[in-house]
Amino acid sequence: MRRVLARGAAGLALLSLAACAGGSGRGWHGAVQCAPYAREVTHVQLRGDAASWWGQAQGHYPRTHVPHAGAVLVFRATGRLPDGHVSVVRQVRSPREVLVDQANWVPGRVGHGEPVVDVSGRNDWSQVKVWWSPIHGMGKTVYPAYGFILPRG
């Protein structure tokens, strides 16, 4: 089954997205997972699957729908992202575009300065598209997101 999944960009996406749980920090082939990476970079002390971070943050960390450098962008769980995903905002380019650092969006890799754009109708970051480096362009998939968790201090 792994051989079938590993073929082509679609297989890479499935391997990458399946390895974004918040467990030990290591996923497929020893790659750093997204949640432990975001925790280490931001010092946001949340555990578990990436998608659970939004709910866990309530009452502990500020949450917003406006991007801020250093914030954690939290993706909802979907069929393609069963554990959700988190990335760290490196730079806000505009109200609808940020650059993020993220682990394991591409399997086994930490990406730096990768674009994410808000494609939601209300500019609330509830739907986003993400840079897909294997094609050197924005991916076609629209991913649902919760918003941004702001680290303390």
C-alpha positions as CSV (number, residue, x, y, z in Angstrom):
1,M,0.0,0.0,0.0
2,R,2.8,2.4,0.8
3,R,4.3,1.9,-2.7
4,V,0.9,2.9,-4.2
5,L,0.6,6.0,-2.0
6,A,4.1,7.1,-2.7
7,R,3.6,7.5,-6.4
8,G,3.2,11.0,-7.7
9,A,2.2,14.3,-6.0
10,A,-1.1,12.9,-4.8
11,G,0.7,10.1,-3.0
12,L,3.1,12.6,-1.5
13,A,0.2,14.7,-0.2
14,L,-1.5,11.7,1.4
15,L,1.7,10.6,3.1
16,S,2.4,14.2,4.3
17,L,-1.0,14.9,5.6
18,A,-1.4,11.6,7.3
19,A,1.8,12.4,9.3
20,C,0.6,15.6,11.1
21,A,-0.5,14.2,14.4
22,G,0.7,15.7,17.6
23,G,2.3,12.6,19.1
24,S,6.0,12.0,19.5
25,G,7.1,14.5,16.9
26,R,8.2,11.9,14.4
27,G,6.0,10.7,11.5
28,W,6.7,8.7,8.3
29,H,10.4,7.9,7.9
30,G,11.4,10.0,11.0
31,A,10.1,13.2,9.6
32,V,9.1,16.0,12.0
33,Q,5.4,16.3,12.3
34,C,3.6,19.7,12.1
35,A,2.2,19.9,15.6
36,P,5.5,19.2,17.5
37,Y,7.3,21.6,15.1
38,A,4.8,24.4,15.7
39,R,5.0,23.8,19.4
40,E,8.8,24.0,19.4
41,V,8.9,27.2,17.3
42,T,6.1,29.1,19.0
43,H,6.2,27.7,22.5
44,V,2.4,27.2,22.3
45,Q,2.0,24.3,24.8
46,L,-0.8,22.3,23.2
47,R,-0.7,18.6,22.5
48,G,-2.6,16.1,20.3
49,D,-3.8,16.3,16.8
50,A,-3.3,19.6,15.0
51,A,-7.0,20.1,14.5
52,S,-7.7,19.9,18.2
53,W,-5.5,22.9,19.0
54,W,-8.2,25.4,18.2
55,G,-10.5,24.1,20.9
56,Q,-7.7,23.5,23.4
57,A,-6.5,27.1,23.0
58,Q,-9.8,28.5,24.2
59,G,-9.2,30.2,27.5
60,H,-5.4,29.6,27.3
61,Y,-4.2,31.5,24.2
62,P,-5.8,34.3,22.2
63,R,-7.5,33.2,19.0
64,T,-8.2,35.4,16.0
65,H,-9.2,35.4,12.4
66,V,-6.6,38.1,11.6
67,P,-3.1,36.9,10.7
68,H,-0.1,37.9,12.9
69,A,3.6,37.0,12.5
70,G,4.4,34.2,15.0
71,A,0.8,32.9,15.1
72,V,-0.2,29.3,14.6
73,L,-2.6,28.8,11.6
74,V,-4.9,25.9,12.5
75,F,-6.4,23.8,9.7
76,R,-9.6,21.8,10.4
77,A,-9.6,18.0,10.0
78,T,-10.9,16.7,6.6
79,G,-10.7,13.5,4.6
80,R,-7.4,14.7,3.2
81,L,-6.2,16.1,6.6
82,P,-7.6,13.6,9.1
83,D,-5.5,15.2,11.9
84,G,-5.7,18.7,10.6
85,H,-2.6,20.7,10.2
86,V,-0.8,23.6,11.8
87,S,1.7,26.0,10.4
88,V,3.5,29.0,11.8
89,V,3.1,32.5,10.3
90,R,6.5,33.9,9.4
91,Q,5.3,37.1,7.6
92,V,2.0,38.8,6.8
93,R,2.2,39.9,3.2
94,S,-1.4,41.3,3.1
95,P,-4.7,40.7,4.8
96,R,-5.2,37.7,2.5
97,E,-1.7,36.3,2.2
98,V,0.9,35.0,4.7
99,L,4.2,33.2,4.5
100,V,4.4,30.2,6.8
101,D,7.0,27.7,8.1
102,Q,5.5,24.2,8.4
103,A,6.6,20.7,8.9
104,N,5.6,17.8,6.8
105,W,3.3,19.5,4.3
106,V,5.7,17.9,1.9
107,P,6.7,14.6,3.4
108,G,9.9,14.6,5.4
109,R,10.5,18.3,4.9
110,V,10.2,21.6,6.9
111,G,9.1,24.3,4.5
112,H,10.1,27.9,5.1
113,G,8.4,31.0,3.8
114,E,5.7,29.2,1.9
115,P,2.6,31.2,0.8
116,V,-0.9,30.5,2.1
117,V,-3.8,32.6,0.8
118,D,-7.2,33.3,2.3
119,V,-9.8,32.4,-0.3
120,S,-12.8,32.7,2.0
121,G,-15.7,34.9,0.9
122,R,-15.6,37.0,4.1
123,N,-11.8,37.3,4.4
124,D,-11.9,35.4,7.7
125,W,-9.3,32.7,6.9
126,S,-11.9,30.0,7.1
127,Q,-10.8,28.6,3.7
128,V,-7.2,28.7,2.4
129,K,-5.0,27.5,-0.4
130,V,-1.4,26.4,0.3
131,W,1.8,26.5,-1.8
132,W,2.7,23.1,-3.1
133,S,6.4,23.0,-3.8
134,P,6.5,19.9,-6.0
135,I,4.6,21.9,-8.6
136,H,6.2,25.3,-7.7
137,G,2.8,26.8,-7.3
138,M,-0.4,27.2,-5.3
139,G,-2.2,24.0,-4.8
140,K,-5.7,23.6,-6.1
141,T,-7.3,22.2,-3.0
142,V,-9.2,24.6,-0.7
143,Y,-8.7,23.6,3.0
144,P,-11.0,24.7,5.8
145,A,-9.2,26.5,8.7
146,Y,-10.2,27.7,12.1
147,G,-7.9,30.8,12.3
148,F,-4.9,31.8,14.3
149,I,-3.6,31.0,17.8
150,L,-1.4,33.8,19.2
151,P,1.4,32.7,21.5
152,R,1.6,34.4,24.9
153,G,4.1,37.3,25.3
